[in-house]
Amino acid sequence: MSYLPSKDKKESYVRELFNNISKGYDRTNRMMSLGRDEKWRRTVVKRARVKPGQHVLDVCCGTAKLSMQLAMAVGSQGKVTGLDFSEKMIEIGLENIVDHPQRGQIELMQGNAMDLPFEDEQFDAVTVAWGLRNVPELEVALREMIRVLKPGGKLVSLDMSKPTAPVFKQAYWVYFEKIVPIMGQVGAGKSDAYRYFYESAKHFPDAPKLTQLFAENGLRDARYTNLMGGTLAIVEGRK
């Protein structure tokens, strides 16, 4: 049975999926990443070269975990706009930022990554964590993020990739296919959702291919950094 929806149904499918797992999403992420997800988000902030006073867009912001890291970097004079099309994820995000020291600098809103509701060249940096894999049209979303990015600003993505080391890569895909859905059932009560994550990761471009897409869509200095043995990667480029 395939858990990967057709392109024309992907938007509604993914939105419903994230609405259903929103309450347990952060807990399951911690389990899946072995507690390293916060460190990876901090690396995204560093790679985006976020500075105090800047305005940063966090696309597919989910429960605002990366948005909160970005808010610490922009400081009291800056702003972070987090956008996600799952209203339930935004609700959890609003709960998460209540006690955050820079909560006044964070705005969360519902919106579509493929049709961003912003003017051209509005943001100093754009980030997206575990989001590009879930959009129906990857290059449409990329072009939208580039459109709203100021010249000189960086687009930085954190997402799954594909390990290449023999034995390790086979073990990884077995883990992702068999163990991760069990974690999804324990953490979020939705094993089927995490079977979708496995299939979407299998079909998502690996880091070299995604880096190539960044360059082909006009970003300079496109590069990638593998994490966790190449199971995921940070891909970046400058407008």
C-alpha positions in Angstrom: 0.0 0.0 0.0 1.3 3.4 -1.0 1.0 6.3 1.5 2.2 8.9 -1.1 -0.7 10.9 -2.6 -0.9 12.0 -6.2 0.3 15.6 -6.9 -3.2 17.0 -7.2 -4.2 15.6 -3.8 -1.0 16.2 -1.9 -1.8 19.6 -0.5 -5.0 18.5 1.2 -3.6 15.2 2.2 -0.5 16.7 3.9 -2.5 19.5 5.6 -4.9 16.9 7.1 -1.9 14.7 8.1 -0.2 17.5 10.0 -3.4 18.6 11.6 -3.8 15.0 12.9 -0.3 14.7 14.3 0.2 18.2 15.6 -0.1 17.4 19.3 2.5 14.7 19.3 4.7 16.1 16.5 7.4 17.7 18.7 7.6 14.6 21.0 8.0 12.3 18.0 10.6 14.5 16.4 12.7 14.3 19.5 12.5 10.5 19.4 13.3 10.2 15.7 16.3 12.6 15.9 17.6 11.0 19.1 17.3 14.5 20.7 19.5 16.3 18.1 16.8 18.3 16.3 17.4 21.4 18.3 21.1 21.4 17.4 20.2 21.0 13.8 17.9 24.0 14.0 20.6 26.1 15.6 22.9 25.2 12.6 20.2 26.4 10.2 20.2 29.8 11.9 24.0 30.0 11.7 24.0 29.0 8.0 21.3 31.6 7.2 23.6 34.3 8.7 20.7 35.8 10.6 21.6 39.1 12.3 20.0 41.3 15.0 17.3 43.6 13.6 16.6 41.5 10.5 13.2 40.2 9.3 13.2 36.5 8.6 10.6 34.2 7.0 10.3 30.6 8.3 8.3 28.7 5.7 6.5 25.5 6.8 7.2 26.6 10.3 5.1 23.9 11.9 5.1 24.2 15.7 7.5 27.2 15.6 10.6 25.4 16.9 12.9 26.9 14.3 11.0 30.3 14.4 11.9 30.5 18.1 15.6 29.9 17.4 15.5 32.6 14.7 13.8 35.0 17.1 16.8 34.7 19.4 19.1 35.7 16.6 17.1 38.7 15.3 16.7 40.1 18.8 14.3 42.7 20.1 14.6 44.9 17.0 14.0 42.1 14.5 11.0 40.0 13.4 10.3 36.4 12.5 7.3 35.5 10.4 6.4 31.8 10.6 4.0 30.5 7.9 2.4 27.0 7.7 -0.7 25.7 6.0 -1.7 23.5 8.9 -3.9 25.4 11.3 -3.4 22.8 14.0 0.4 23.1 13.8 0.1 26.9 14.1 -2.1 26.4 17.2 0.7 24.3 18.8 3.2 26.9 17.7 1.3 29.7 19.4 1.3 27.6 22.6 5.1 27.0 22.2 6.0 30.7 22.0 3.9 31.8 25.0 6.9 31.7 27.4 9.6 32.5 24.8 11.7 35.6 25.7 11.3 37.0 22.1 7.7 36.0 21.6 6.9 39.6 20.7 9.2 39.3 17.6 7.4 36.2 16.3 4.3 36.3 14.1 2.7 33.0 13.1 0.2 32.8 10.2 -1.5 30.2 8.0 -0.5 30.3 4.4 0.7 28.3 1.3 4.4 27.9 0.5 3.6 27.8 -3.2 1.8 31.2 -3.1 3.4 33.3 -0.4 1.3 36.3 0.7 4.2 38.7 0.7 5.7 41.4 -1.6 8.9 40.8 -3.5 12.3 41.1 -1.7 10.8 41.5 1.7 12.9 39.2 3.9 16.6 39.2 4.9 16.6 35.4 5.1 14.2 32.5 4.4 14.4 29.2 6.1 12.4 25.9 5.7 12.8 22.9 7.9 11.4 19.5 6.8 9.0 21.4 4.6 10.1 21.2 0.9 9.4 17.4 0.9 5.8 18.1 1.6 4.9 20.7 -1.1 3.2 19.5 -4.3 5.5 21.5 -6.6 9.0 21.8 -5.2 10.3 24.3 -7.7 7.2 26.5 -7.5 7.8 26.7 -3.7 11.5 27.4 -4.3 10.8 30.2 -6.7 8.3 31.8 -4.3 10.9 31.7 -1.5 13.5 33.3 -3.7 11.0 35.9 -4.9 10.4 37.2 -1.3 14.1 37.1 -0.4 16.1 40.3 -0.5 19.2 40.4 -2.8 22.2 39.1 -0.8 19.9 37.1 1.5 20.1 33.3 2.0 17.6 30.6 1.6 18.4 27.6 3.9 16.6 24.2 3.9 16.9 21.4 6.4 15.4 18.2 5.1 15.9 14.5 4.5 18.6 13.2 2.2 19.9 9.8 1.2 22.9 8.1 2.8 25.3 6.4 0.4 27.6 4.4 2.7 27.1 0.6 2.1 25.3 -1.3 4.9 24.5 2.0 6.7 22.1 3.1 4.0 20.3 -0.2 4.0 20.0 -0.2 7.8 18.8 3.4 7.7 15.9 2.7 5.2 14.9 -0.3 7.3 14.8 1.9 10.4 12.8 4.5 8.6 10.3 2.1 7.1 9.8 -0.2 10.1 10.8 1.6 13.3 9.8 5.2 12.6 6.1 4.4 12.2 6.2 2.7 15.6 7.6 5.9 17.0 4.9 7.8 15.2 2.2 5.6 16.9 3.8 6.0 20.3 4.5 9.8 20.0 1.6 11.0 17.9 -0.8 8.1 17.7 -0.6 8.0 13.9 1.7 5.4 12.4 0.3 5.9 8.9 1.5 9.5 8.9 5.1 8.3 9.5 4.8 5.8 6.8 4.1 8.7 4.5 7.3 10.4 5.8 9.3 7.3 4.8 7.8 7.3 1.3 8.2 11.1 0.8 11.9 10.8 1.9 12.5 8.1 -0.7 11.1 10.3 -3.4 12.6 13.6 -2.3 15.8 14.8 -4.1 19.0 14.0 -2.3 21.2 16.9 -1.2 23.3 17.1 -4.4 20.2 17.2 -6.6 18.4 19.8 -4.3 21.6 21.9 -4.4 21.5 21.7 -8.2 17.8 22.9 -8.1 18.8 25.8 -5.9 21.4 26.9 -8.5 19.1 26.3 -11.4 16.6 28.6 -9.9 19.0 31.5 -9.6 20.7 31.1 -6.2 24.5 31.7 -6.0 27.0 29.8 -3.9 24.6 26.8 -3.6 26.0 24.1 -1.3 25.0 21.4 1.1 26.2 20.0 4.4 25.3 16.4 5.3 24.2 15.6 8.8 23.8 12.2 10.5 25.7 10.3 7.9 23.8 11.8 5.0 20.4 10.9 6.3 19.5 14.6 6.2 21.2 17.7 4.9 21.3 21.5 5.1 21.1 23.0 1.6 21.7 26.7 1.1 22.1 29.4 -1.5 22.3 33.2 -1.7 20.1 35.5 -3.9 
